Amino acid sequence: MKQLSAKIIKDKILQNYIEYQYLFAEFQSNFLTGLHSRYQSIENGNLVLYFEKQTHQEILRQKDYDLEFNISYENFWENHGVVNPRKISLKQIAKSTSLPKETTRRKVLLLTKQKVLNKKNKNIGWLPNEQYKRSYNLFVEKEIQDVAKLINFVCQKLNYSISNETITEELKKNFSFYWLHYLRTQLEYLRLWSKQLNDLELCLIFLQIANLICSKAKEMEISHKDIYQDPSLLKEFVKISISATSISEVTKIPRATCVRKLDILIGLKIVSQDKISKRYYIMPDTFSGSLISEKITENVVKTFSEFFFIILRTIFSKT
């Protein structure tokens, strides 16, 4: 086996960018839609991810005292019941989630009232009720499968033969270890786009249009560099459009909100609207602008490549 690194994975993804983006845009669309549906906003979901990450961190600390400690998916809720949340300041939470301190305080109170967060030993933590736990098992099971699918794509491009089943089994066996890194990766993704667009729902809506383009262009061998050096490569696809109603149906964001957010994206010169059909499409100059820049999209790939490397490195060490 040739030497593997996060950089090698990143470079391979960038070389096959449109094909990868076809999978990734759908993956992230499902992830962000899930956050919005479960917590009424992606910002609320961002906070839940932060507290959930802290939980996995506390579970992993149990290995300091017992190397055989079971951190599997099947054992997760049992582990969850014995760990205690640590005291974390609002300032630290706000900094980690890129939310204003007052917004953080207000949303933590809201999530506590909704019994997603709760207090244990006077510290706030991710302590959901039994109904939430059952729904959590359903959507995380799907996320594990989707992560395995992305990693399988990377393996194919690297000429490695690893089945989805092998990847899924490894993710479940050492669940808290991998999910800690997964949540860190998603929190970094949210931080990057929050800083760039100042509204995470804009990111979710943009993903719907981007995914349409990638679904049509996925058979073309277009790299990340190609797109930014010659955006005209996608000229036959940029007029592919979508209605506000369709975006609302996929994202579960109310249609009126979608229209308002799409108007913001029009103002940012990221999307445009056909005056006759009233459908929306990505503007040809989007990829030469500063908001969906070569640097930010490469940083997204870099962030996920580091997560993929952690998983593949462990699998290869066992085989």
DAGI-V473928 format. One record per backbone hydrogen bond with DSSP energy under -1.0 kcal/mol. CO is the residue of the C=O (numbers start at 0). NH is the residue of the N-H. E is the energy in kcal/mol with one decimal. If there is no record, write none. Layout:
co:CO nh:NH e:E
co:CO nh:NH e:E
This chain:
co:4 nh:8 e:-1.9
co:5 nh:9 e:-2.7
co:6 nh:10 e:-2.9
co:7 nh:11 e:-2.1
co:8 nh:12 e:-2.3
co:9 nh:13 e:-2.6
co:10 nh:14 e:-1.9
co:11 nh:15 e:-1.2
co:13 nh:223 e:-3.0
co:15 nh:19 e:-2.5
co:16 nh:20 e:-3.3
co:17 nh:21 e:-1.6
co:19 nh:23 e:-2.9
co:20 nh:24 e:-2.9
co:22 nh:26 e:-2.2
co:23 nh:27 e:-3.1
co:24 nh:28 e:-2.1
co:25 nh:29 e:-2.4
co:26 nh:30 e:-1.9
co:27 nh:31 e:-3.0
co:28 nh:32 e:-2.5
co:29 nh:33 e:-2.1
co:30 nh:34 e:-1.9
co:31 nh:35 e:-2.5
co:32 nh:36 e:-2.7
co:33 nh:37 e:-2.5
co:34 nh:38 e:-2.2
co:35 nh:39 e:-1.2
co:40 nh:44 e:-1.9
co:41 nh:45 e:-2.5
co:42 nh:46 e:-1.6
co:43 nh:47 e:-1.9
co:44 nh:48 e:-2.6
co:45 nh:49 e:-1.7
co:46 nh:50 e:-2.1
co:47 nh:51 e:-2.7
co:48 nh:52 e:-2.6
co:49 nh:53 e:-1.7
co:50 nh:54 e:-1.6
co:51 nh:55 e:-2.0
co:52 nh:56 e:-2.0
co:53 nh:57 e:-2.1
co:54 nh:58 e:-2.3
co:55 nh:59 e:-2.3
co:56 nh:60 e:-1.2
co:58 nh:61 e:-1.5
co:59 nh:62 e:-1.5
co:60 nh:63 e:-1.6
co:61 nh:64 e:-1.3
co:61 nh:65 e:-1.2
co:65 nh:68 e:-1.9
co:70 nh:175 e:-2.2
co:72 nh:75 e:-1.3
co:74 nh:78 e:-2.3
co:75 nh:79 e:-2.9
co:76 nh:80 e:-1.6
co:78 nh:81 e:-1.2
co:78 nh:82 e:-1.2
co:88 nh:92 e:-2.1
co:89 nh:93 e:-2.9
co:90 nh:94 e:-2.2
co:91 nh:95 e:-2.1
co:92 nh:96 e:-1.8
co:93 nh:98 e:-1.5
co:99 nh:103 e:-2.6
co:100 nh:104 e:-2.4
co:101 nh:105 e:-2.2
co:102 nh:106 e:-2.5
co:103 nh:107 e:-2.4
co:104 nh:108 e:-1.9
co:105 nh:109 e:-1.8
co:106 nh:110 e:-2.6
co:107 nh:111 e:-1.7
co:108 nh:112 e:-2.1
co:109 nh:113 e:-1.8
co:110 nh:115 e:-2.6
co:110 nh:116 e:-1.6
co:111 nh:114 e:-1.1
co:117 nh:124 e:-2.8
co:119 nh:122 e:-1.7
co:122 nh:119 e:-2.6
co:124 nh:117 e:-2.3
co:124 nh:126 e:-1.2
co:128 nh:132 e:-2.0
co:129 nh:133 e:-1.8
co:130 nh:134 e:-1.8
co:131 nh:135 e:-2.7
co:132 nh:136 e:-1.9
co:133 nh:137 e:-1.1
co:134 nh:138 e:-2.1
co:135 nh:139 e:-2.6
co:136 nh:140 e:-1.6
co:137 nh:141 e:-1.4
co:138 nh:142 e:-2.0
co:139 nh:143 e:-2.7
co:140 nh:144 e:-1.7
co:141 nh:145 e:-2.2
co:142 nh:146 e:-2.7
co:143 nh:147 e:-2.3
co:144 nh:148 e:-1.8
co:145 nh:149 e:-1.9
co:146 nh:150 e:-2.4
co:147 nh:151 e:-2.4
co:148 nh:152 e:-1.7
co:149 nh:153 e:-1.9
co:150 nh:154 e:-2.6
co:151 nh:155 e:-2.2
co:152 nh:156 e:-1.9
co:153 nh:157 e:-1.5
co:154 nh:159 e:-3.2
co:155 nh:158 e:-1.0
co:162 nh:166 e:-1.9
co:163 nh:167 e:-3.0
co:164 nh:168 e:-2.5
co:165 nh:169 e:-1.9
co:166 nh:170 e:-2.4
co:167 nh:171 e:-2.2
co:168 nh:172 e:-2.2
co:169 nh:173 e:-2.0
co:171 nh:72 e:-3.0
co:171 nh:174 e:-1.0
co:173 nh:177 e:-2.1
co:174 nh:178 e:-3.3
co:175 nh:179 e:-1.6
co:176 nh:180 e:-1.4
co:177 nh:181 e:-2.5
co:178 nh:182 e:-2.7
co:179 nh:183 e:-2.0
co:180 nh:184 e:-2.1
co:181 nh:185 e:-2.5
co:182 nh:186 e:-2.6
co:183 nh:187 e:-2.0
co:184 nh:188 e:-2.2
co:185 nh:189 e:-2.6
co:186 nh:190 e:-2.1
co:187 nh:191 e:-2.6
co:188 nh:192 e:-2.1
co:189 nh:193 e:-2.3
co:190 nh:194 e:-2.1
co:191 nh:195 e:-1.4
co:192 nh:196 e:-3.1
co:193 nh:197 e:-1.7
co:199 nh:203 e:-1.7
co:200 nh:204 e:-2.3
co:201 nh:205 e:-2.6
co:202 nh:206 e:-2.0
co:205 nh:209 e:-2.6
co:206 nh:210 e:-2.4
co:207 nh:211 e:-1.1
co:208 nh:212 e:-1.6
co:209 nh:213 e:-2.4
co:210 nh:214 e:-2.1
co:211 nh:215 e:-1.2
co:212 nh:216 e:-2.1
co:213 nh:217 e:-1.2
co:216 nh:219 e:-2.0
co:219 nh:221 e:-1.7
co:221 nh:17 e:-1.8
co:222 nh:226 e:-1.8
co:223 nh:227 e:-1.5
co:224 nh:228 e:-2.1
co:225 nh:229 e:-2.6
co:229 nh:232 e:-2.2
co:230 nh:233 e:-1.9
co:231 nh:234 e:-2.0
co:233 nh:236 e:-2.1
co:233 nh:237 e:-1.7
co:236 nh:239 e:-2.2
co:241 nh:279 e:-3.2
co:242 nh:246 e:-2.0
co:243 nh:247 e:-2.3
co:244 nh:248 e:-2.3
co:245 nh:249 e:-2.0
co:246 nh:250 e:-2.8
co:247 nh:251 e:-2.0
co:253 nh:257 e:-2.4
co:254 nh:258 e:-2.6
co:255 nh:259 e:-2.0
co:256 nh:260 e:-2.8
co:257 nh:261 e:-2.8
co:258 nh:262 e:-2.0
co:259 nh:263 e:-1.3
co:260 nh:264 e:-2.1
co:261 nh:265 e:-2.1
co:262 nh:266 e:-2.2
co:263 nh:267 e:-1.8
co:264 nh:269 e:-2.7
co:264 nh:270 e:-1.1
co:265 nh:268 e:-1.6
co:269 nh:282 e:-2.1
co:271 nh:280 e:-2.4
co:273 nh:277 e:-2.0
co:278 nh:273 e:-2.8
co:279 nh:241 e:-1.9
co:280 nh:271 e:-2.9
co:282 nh:285 e:-2.0
co:284 nh:287 e:-1.5
co:285 nh:288 e:-1.3
co:292 nh:296 e:-2.1
co:293 nh:297 e:-1.8
co:294 nh:298 e:-2.2
co:295 nh:299 e:-1.8
co:296 nh:300 e:-1.8
co:297 nh:301 e:-2.6
co:298 nh:302 e:-2.4
co:299 nh:303 e:-2.0
co:300 nh:304 e:-2.4
co:301 nh:305 e:-1.8
co:302 nh:306 e:-1.1
co:303 nh:307 e:-2.7
co:304 nh:308 e:-2.3
co:305 nh:309 e:-1.6
co:306 nh:310 e:-1.5
co:307 nh:311 e:-2.7
co:308 nh:312 e:-2.9
co:309 nh:313 e:-1.4
co:310 nh:314 e:-2.3
co:311 nh:315 e:-2.9
co:312 nh:316 e:-1.8
